[in-house]
């Protein structure tokens, strides 16, 4: 794991803390773009969400047509 990966996920974690709500890959992409980061791959956006869930920061939710994450203490 590179320093860039860690820094990118810290930006995401800060945004999740500040904004709350449901987080999808598209919302992650918009957050990275707003932060001036060039992260063009959906695989990376999804991977960052999965990693934060694995680390216990996010909770994963799935419906037949949608997957999203919420902050652990905001979990439903």
TAFEN-V269370 format. One record per backbone hydrogen bond with DSSP energy under -1.0 kcal/mol. CO is the residue of the C=O (numbers start at 1). NH is the residue of the N-H. Records with the same first field share a line. If there is no record, write none. Layout:
CO: NH + NH
This chain:
2: 6
3: 7
4: 8
5: 9
6: 10
7: 11
8: 12
9: 13
10: 14
11: 15
12: 16
13: 17
14: 18
15: 19
16: 20
23: 69
24: 28
25: 29
26: 30
27: 31
28: 32
29: 33
30: 34
31: 35
32: 37
33: 36
41: 45
42: 46
43: 47
44: 48
45: 49
46: 50
47: 51
48: 52
49: 53
50: 54
51: 55
52: 57 + 58
53: 56
57: 72
59: 70
61: 68
66: 63
68: 61
69: 23
70: 59
71: 74
72: 75
